[in-house]
Amino acid sequence: MCFKKKDPKRIYFLSLEYLMGRALSNSITNLGIRDQYADALSQLGFDLEVLAEQEGDAALGNGGLARLSACQMDSLATLDYPAWGYGLRYQYGLFRQVILDGYQHEQPDYWLNYGNPWEIERIHMAYPVKFYGTVEEEDFNGEKRKVWVPNETVEAVAYDNPIPGYGTRNTITLRLWAAKPSDKNDMEAYNTGDYINAVVNRQRAETISSVLYPDDRTYQGKEIRLKQQYFFVSASMQDIIRRFKVTHDNIDEFPEKVALQLNDTHPSLAIVEVVRLLVDEENLSWSRAWDIVCQIFSFTTHTVLPEGLEKIPVDLLESLLPRHLQIIYEINHNFIEELKKRIGLDYDRLSKMSIIEEGAVKNIRMANLSVVCSHSVNGVSKVHGELLKTRVFKDFYDLWPHKFHYKTNGATQRRWIVVSNPSLCALISKWLATEAWIRDMDLLSGLQEYATNADLHREWKMVRKVNKMRLAEYIEAMTGVKVSIDAMFDVQIKRIHEYKRQFLNILGIIHRYDCIKNMEKNDRRNVVPRVCIIGGKAAPGYEIAKKIIKLCHAVAEKINNDPDIGDLLKLVFIPDYSVSVAELVIPGADLSQHISTAGHEASGTSSMKFLMNGCLLLATEDGSTIEIIEEIGADNMFLFGAKSHEVPVLREKGPALKVPLQFARVVRMIRNGYFGFEDYFESLCDSVEVGNDFYLLGADFESYLEAQAAADKAFVDDKKWTQMSILSTAGSGRFSSDRTIEEYAANAWGIEPCRCPF
């Protein structure tokens, strides 16, 4: 109501993914009623922690982009910005990961089976979303106007999820759309007795919002994904324009009241939909509509490689959204004509910058569309911002340098310290003598003053011990493996992908196992015990990633059951990794691996969450790690590997690239069946052979082992390790999503806080 009365400029955040995590603990913390709520539950005979664990995670995303969106929503609410989030209400989400005999199996995530108590269904808030059909011309005041005549219409129904801010009365809304059959089509089928067709229509409509990222290796999969993207943006744009028109009569004022954030290219069709709504529905001229569009959109990309940018086949778009294809062609024609005036007839450059990609398969380049039509193009770390300028969008940067910026991603301390690590939260507040850091993370730097204080060291270690005990109990419950809390907990939890190099981690574990196995018994007393923890999902169609998961289990089976090894080395894979699992793992981790091939991680926010919790990082200089080094110093991390500028040089060497003997040995152990399944792992071994090792596991292996040895050495020096842990938390202030959102608000969206009076 505060926003409605004051009518500020609002930001509308468009993302196909939100990994919100459990809502109960976060909400009562942000509302400032956690203690009262716990007392009330206790009087009823319930324990808050036990109750909170009964809540399932909302299956609305996958990976870093989704969790980033959730963190940014928390910061928008806490900082009192007038904001709405928009997304899809997936019925089954991505998938529930089940491990059987070490193999990943995907099952539907029935997270909505018992309803969602946090959402409010807005039955009256529904919009028609059209597909297919033809485009016809009609006379309008003597002018020819385009009219889209669809042959399929579905309803987008709104479900609102409140996002309360911390230390404020402001609560913003995440509005999610569910696809339902059009009432008109439904009733016509029923009234004519065509019940089978009515059921088919219902299923066809509801499929749109059923699954996050349907497999797009087939035409049908590509069509459903495109339907999802358009359904989401069409409903959102209709809702945004409706809300604007409630209090404004002049559509030319739209840019003064509305800012639209495209979180990657998934919502990029919003640009075309706004043009369509303004021209076809609001009857604006093309020039007026175009002027509005170019003022309202900001675009953030999370891609580091040009070949990774999203493309949509022209024939698919023409079939599904014929009017939008016409609009894209018009946008591209005007852009190319303007471009010719700027750069002349440089056809190679014109071809690369065109929104339309010619070739055997004609495609729409969604990133080019987003850059052309947005007034702000954002990278997500300092190094990523440079990559956008020099590699991903170089031609566009040369044309419009003023558009390009970077805003390093962040994570919300409310979720990742206050909620997930309350013991550390209390300890920080005690030593800083304030809770103000929960809203101003820069205050954490005050811990540097006490980094060598013996009393803080003792209390810090006790907090970490309790968190490790909690994690050890969870590991035993989930995997059956009993681990020692005196060991170093070495963690890598993230989406399984070749560039994130979980395979490198496993090869390092095999090397460690091989060394221990071949040691004299007396020498084993000097080995630093390790519990290696890996977690993450592989995309259903990503075979190499699935083989990495199977290899992890095969190696774990061998190591964990070897009596010669005992507690010196354990390997566990935590299944069905989620936000709630991360809230257990991150506070209990001693060492966290962020070992992507340099130049492949746009930012990476998991490193920030571990950093906040006093976990030490073993990392390559990639993404946001470079900025973490600036904050805490290289001496407080374990760095290794080729730099991003060295990666192309190493790849060019190909078969001439030398790899260490240790690397060849551990790969050969897998290939020769030491861990079984030699035929199954053959292609995995082939992927890192000299000449095929695109992600440079062999080239970085020796450096990786040296970094691991440095971590071992530091871990046995209890005083040094604790000091490094404290300094990690003390240097994490820059990586709050509050700072990220303030930069977007000031430099991209042009919005100001609108605080609800107490």
Secondary structure, DSSP 8 states (H G I E B T S, - for coil): -HHHHH---EEEEE-S------SHHHHHHHTT-HHHHHHHHHHTT--HHHHHTTS-------SHHHHHHHHHHHHHHHTT--EEEEEE--SSBS-EEEEETTEEEEE---TTTT--TT-EEEEEEEEEEEES-EEEEEEETTEEEEEEE-SEEEEEEEEEEEEE-TTSS-EEEEEEEEEEE-HHHHHHHHHTT-HHHHHHHHHHHHGGGTBSS---SSHHHHHHHHHHHHHHHHHHHHHHHHHHHHH-S-GGGHHHHEEEEEESSTTTHHHHHHHHIIIIIS---HHHHHHHHHHHEEEE----SGGGS-EEEHHHHHHH-HHHHHHHHHHHHHHHHHHHHHH-S-HHHHHHH-SEE-SSS-EEEHHHHHHHH-SEEEESSHHHHHHIIIIISHHHHHH-GGGEEE----B-HIIIIIIT-HHHHHHHHHHHT-SGGGT-GGGGGGGGGGTT-HHHHHHHHHHHHHHHHHHHHHHHHHH-----TTSEEEEEES---GGGTHHHHHHHHHHHHHHHHTS-GGGGGGS--EEEEEE----TT-HHHHHHHHHHHHHHHHHHT-TTTGGGEEEEEESS--HHHHHHHHHH-SEEEE---TT--S--SHHHHHHHTT-EEEE-S-TTHHHHHHHH-GGGSEE-S--TTTHHHHHHHGGG----HHHHHHHHHHHTTTTS-TTTTHHHHHTTSTTT-TT-HHHHHHHHHHHHHHHHHHHH-HHHHHHHHHHHHHT-GGGBHHHHHHHHIIIII---------
